[in-house]
């Protein structure tokens, strides 16, 4: 049975914003390894549209970006959306019965399935479907933006913490 994991880069004041700060090369390689090992990813519409960037090759990419793109393209993706009518390669649209679809994914796969996006994570949290939360804490303060937790923070227990590179601390929590 697969484990549903919500993990994102976060500022010290609790915000996620891929345009305001980016992972260091070492942290990016950590995410490459995760993408290579994941059983798949579940995206909300907005995060999926951001990540579609990796569907097309870009001449300015370095080797790590090409490796990440290959890993992202290879893994299955499930996109939760009521407004989309089609999704890209290796992706499946989920437009109804979110809870049933997630239960099926967890039952049919082994390993970790990434949850991408705070709004989707909030919806799955309310249903008790996320098994683990990973906060990649960066030493930046944004003062505004999209919070990691899109709603009230669920009761959590810290089960691990580790340093990734010189600046990032990964905090791993499970629901109580």
C-alpha positions in Angstrom: 0.0 0.0 0.0 1.3 3.4 -1.0 1.9 6.3 1.5 0.6 9.7 0.6 3.2 12.4 1.3 2.8 16.2 1.2 6.2 17.9 1.0 7.1 21.4 -0.1 9.8 24.1 0.3 8.7 26.6 2.9 9.9 30.0 4.1 10.6 30.5 7.8 7.2 32.3 8.1 5.3 29.4 6.6 4.8 30.3 2.9 5.4 28.4 -0.3 6.4 30.3 -3.4 8.5 28.8 -6.2 9.1 32.3 -7.6 10.4 33.8 -4.4 13.1 31.2 -3.5 14.5 28.1 -5.0 16.3 25.0 -3.7 20.1 25.0 -3.8 21.7 22.6 -6.2 22.2 20.0 -3.4 18.5 20.3 -2.4 17.4 20.1 -6.0 19.4 16.8 -6.4 17.6 15.6 -3.3 14.3 16.2 -5.1 15.6 14.5 -8.2 16.2 11.4 -6.1 12.7 11.6 -4.6 11.1 12.0 -8.1 13.0 9.0 -9.3 11.8 6.9 -6.5 8.1 8.0 -6.1 5.3 5.8 -7.2 3.6 8.9 -8.7 2.3 12.4 -7.9 -1.2 13.8 -7.2 -1.6 17.4 -8.3 -4.2 20.1 -8.0 -4.9 22.0 -11.2 -2.7 25.1 -10.4 0.3 23.0 -9.3 0.0 20.7 -12.3 -0.1 23.7 -14.6 3.2 25.0 -13.0 4.8 21.5 -13.2 3.9 21.1 -16.9 7.0 23.2 -17.5 8.9 19.9 -17.2 7.1 18.3 -20.1 9.1 20.3 -22.7 12.9 20.4 -23.0 14.5 23.8 -22.6 17.9 24.6 -24.1 19.1 26.5 -21.1 18.7 23.5 -18.7 21.7 22.0 -16.9 22.2 18.3 -16.4 20.3 18.2 -13.1 17.3 19.9 -14.7 17.3 17.4 -17.5 17.5 14.5 -15.1 14.6 15.9 -13.0 12.5 16.4 -16.1 13.1 12.8 -17.2 12.1 11.5 -13.7 9.0 13.7 -13.7 7.9 12.6 -17.1 8.3 8.9 -16.3 6.2 8.8 -13.2 2.4 8.6 -13.3 0.5 11.7 -12.4 -3.1 12.2 -11.2 -4.6 15.6 -11.6 -7.5 16.7 -9.4 -9.6 19.2 -11.2 -13.2 20.1 -12.0 -12.2 22.6 -14.7 -9.7 20.7 -16.8 -11.1 18.4 -19.5 -7.7 16.9 -20.5 -4.2 16.4 -19.1 -0.8 15.8 -20.6 1.4 12.8 -21.0 1.4 10.1 -18.3 -1.4 11.9 -16.4 -4.9 10.9 -15.4 -7.7 13.3 -14.6 -9.6 12.9 -11.3 -12.7 15.1 -11.5 -15.0 13.3 -9.0 -14.9 11.1 -5.9 -11.6 12.4 -4.8 -11.6 10.2 -1.6 -12.4 7.0 -3.5 -9.8 7.8 -6.1 -7.1 8.3 -3.5 -8.0 5.1 -1.6 -7.7 3.2 -5.0 -4.3 4.8 -5.7 -3.0 3.9 -2.3 -4.3 0.4 -2.6 -2.9 -0.2 -6.1 0.6 1.2 -5.6 3.6 0.7 -3.4 6.0 3.3 -2.1 5.3 7.0 -1.9 2.9 9.1 -3.8 3.6 12.8 -3.6 0.8 15.3 -3.0 1.7 18.6 -4.7 0.0 21.8 -3.7 -1.3 23.3 -0.4 -4.9 23.6 -1.5 -5.1 19.9 -2.6 -3.2 18.9 0.5 -5.7 20.7 2.7 -8.6 18.9 1.0 -6.8 15.6 1.6 -5.9 16.5 5.1 -9.6 17.2 5.9 -10.4 13.6 4.7 -7.5 12.1 6.8 -5.7 10.8 3.7 -2.2 12.3 4.0 0.2 9.9 5.8 3.2 12.2 6.1 4.0 15.9 5.9 7.5 17.1 4.9 8.4 20.7 5.4 11.7 21.8 3.7 12.4 24.9 5.8 14.5 27.5 4.0 16.1 30.5 5.7 14.0 33.2 4.0 11.1 35.3 5.2 8.4 36.2 2.6 5.8 38.1 4.7 3.0 37.0 2.4 1.9 34.4 -0.1 0.4 30.9 -0.1 0.8 29.2 3.2 2.0 25.6 3.4 -1.1 24.7 5.4 -4.1 26.1 3.4 -6.4 25.6 6.5 -6.0 24.8 10.1 -2.9 22.8 10.9 -3.9 19.2 11.8 -2.6 17.7 15.0 0.9 16.4 14.0 3.8 14.5 15.6 7.3 15.2 14.6 9.0 11.9 13.7 12.2 13.1 12.0 14.3 16.1 11.2 17.4 16.3 9.1 19.6 18.8 7.4 19.8 18.9 3.6 22.8 20.9 2.5 23.9 24.0 4.4 20.7 25.8 4.7 17.6 23.5 4.6 16.1 21.6 7.4 13.5 18.9 6.6 10.9 18.3 9.2 8.8 15.2 8.9 5.5 14.9 10.6 2.7 12.3 10.8 -0.9 12.9 11.8 -1.8 12.0 15.4 
